[in-house]
Amino acid sequence: MSVTYTGGCQCGAVRFRVRGELKDASICHCRMCQKAFGAYYAPLVSTRGAELVWTRGERKTFRSSNFVERGFCGDCGTPLTYEAPDGVAVAAGAFDDPSLLPPVVQYGTEAKIGFVDRLHQLPGHRTEEDAEQAPFVLELVSYQHPDHDTATWPPETDK
């Protein structure tokens, strides 16, 4: 029996499905991945040996090196893929349930930023705990695509 994963960008313009076992989730610390994700590192899931299908929209790509293209949503900018000669990796956070894909290895550690190993030591707060400083968080309405496939997107709006 084959496992199926789904995901997409935050605006819903691009969606995908992966059928098959995904066992090579990683974190890449290289500087190109840091810039591509706008983050301290890039969580990626290799789709080698599985079937990746784009089910809605088309990603745009940027050639970040002589071997690699990076896929992203042209509407909202969500990073989606790392595409190299040895296969395609999908951004872990773009999956509908990224908790199913824990990383098993780190790459590009020569560019690893030292404090990422101490992030778990920082104090943590739930979103609503910031209401005194930022009261809008209590009235926040997400316009992001839900974490599941939908028949259409965006939803019909009343005019």
C-alpha positions in Angstrom: 0.0 0.0 0.0 1.4 3.4 -1.1 1.5 6.4 1.2 0.2 9.7 -0.2 1.2 13.1 0.9 -0.2 16.4 -0.3 0.8 20.0 0.0 1.2 23.4 -1.7 2.0 27.0 -1.4 0.4 29.4 1.1 -2.0 31.0 -1.4 -3.2 27.7 -2.9 -2.2 28.6 -6.5 0.2 25.6 -6.6 -0.6 22.2 -5.1 1.2 18.8 -5.3 0.8 15.2 -4.4 3.6 12.7 -3.6 2.9 8.9 -3.7 5.4 6.6 -2.2 7.7 6.4 0.8 9.5 9.6 1.8 12.4 8.7 4.0 15.1 11.3 3.2 14.0 14.5 5.0 16.9 16.9 5.7 17.9 20.3 6.8 20.3 22.2 4.6 22.4 25.0 6.1 24.2 26.1 2.9 24.1 29.8 2.1 22.1 29.2 -1.1 19.4 27.4 0.8 19.4 30.1 3.5 18.8 32.8 0.9 16.2 30.7 -1.1 14.1 30.1 2.0 14.8 33.5 3.7 15.7 31.5 6.8 18.5 30.1 8.9 18.2 26.7 7.0 16.0 24.9 4.5 14.0 21.8 5.5 13.7 19.6 2.5 12.2 16.2 1.7 13.6 14.1 -1.2 11.0 12.6 -3.5 13.5 10.1 -5.1 11.7 6.8 -5.6 8.3 8.4 -5.2 5.8 10.0 -7.7 5.6 13.8 -7.5 2.6 15.3 -9.4 1.6 18.9 -9.6 -2.1 19.0 -9.1 -2.8 22.7 -9.4 -1.0 25.5 -11.0 2.7 25.7 -12.1 5.7 26.7 -10.0 8.1 29.2 -11.3 11.8 28.4 -11.1 15.0 30.3 -10.5 18.4 28.8 -11.5 20.4 29.3 -8.3 23.6 27.5 -9.6 24.9 25.7 -12.6 23.2 22.5 -11.4 20.2 23.6 -9.3 16.8 25.2 -9.9 14.6 26.3 -7.1 10.8 26.1 -7.5 8.5 28.6 -5.9 4.9 30.0 -6.2 4.9 33.0 -8.5 1.9 34.5 -6.7 2.8 34.2 -3.0 6.5 33.4 -3.2 6.4 30.2 -1.1 9.6 28.1 -1.6 8.6 24.7 -3.1 11.5 22.8 -4.6 15.2 22.1 -4.8 15.7 20.5 -8.3 19.1 18.9 -8.9 20.5 16.3 -11.3 19.9 13.6 -8.6 16.2 14.4 -8.1 13.7 16.8 -6.7 13.3 17.7 -3.0 10.2 19.5 -1.8 10.1 22.1 1.0 9.0 20.3 4.1 6.9 23.1 5.3 4.9 23.1 2.1 3.5 19.6 2.9 0.0 19.7 4.5 1.4 17.8 7.5 5.1 18.5 7.8 5.2 16.7 11.2 5.1 13.4 9.3 8.5 14.1 7.7 11.1 14.6 10.5 14.6 15.4 9.3 17.1 12.6 9.5 20.3 14.4 8.3 21.8 17.9 7.9 23.7 19.1 4.9 25.8 22.2 4.2 27.0 22.4 7.8 29.9 24.5 6.8 27.5 27.5 6.6 25.5 26.5 9.7 24.7 29.5 11.9 25.9 28.7 15.4 22.8 29.8 17.3 20.5 27.4 15.5 21.6 24.6 17.9 20.3 26.7 20.8 16.9 27.7 19.4 15.2 25.2 21.7 16.6 27.1 24.7 14.7 30.3 23.8 11.6 31.2 25.7 8.4 30.2 23.8 5.0 31.8 23.7 1.7 31.0 22.1 0.4 33.5 19.6 -2.3 34.9 21.8 0.2 35.6 24.6 1.4 38.5 22.5 -2.1 40.2 22.5 -1.1 42.9 25.0 1.7 44.1 22.6 -0.1 43.3 19.4 -3.8 43.1 20.0 -4.6 42.4 16.3 -3.5 38.8 16.9 -6.8 38.1 18.6 -8.7 39.0 15.5 -6.4 37.5 12.9 -8.1 35.7 10.0 -5.9 33.6 7.9 -6.2 33.9 4.1 -3.8 31.0 3.5 -4.9 27.9 1.7 -6.0 25.2 4.2 -3.8 22.2 4.8 -5.8 19.9 2.5 -6.8 19.7 -1.1 -9.8 21.8 -2.2 -12.0 21.5 -5.3 -11.3 25.1 -6.2 -9.2 28.0 -5.0 -9.6 30.7 -4.2 -13.0 30.3 -2.7 -15.9 32.1 -4.2 -16.4 35.5 -2.6 -19.6 37.5 -2.2 -19.7 40.6 -4.4 
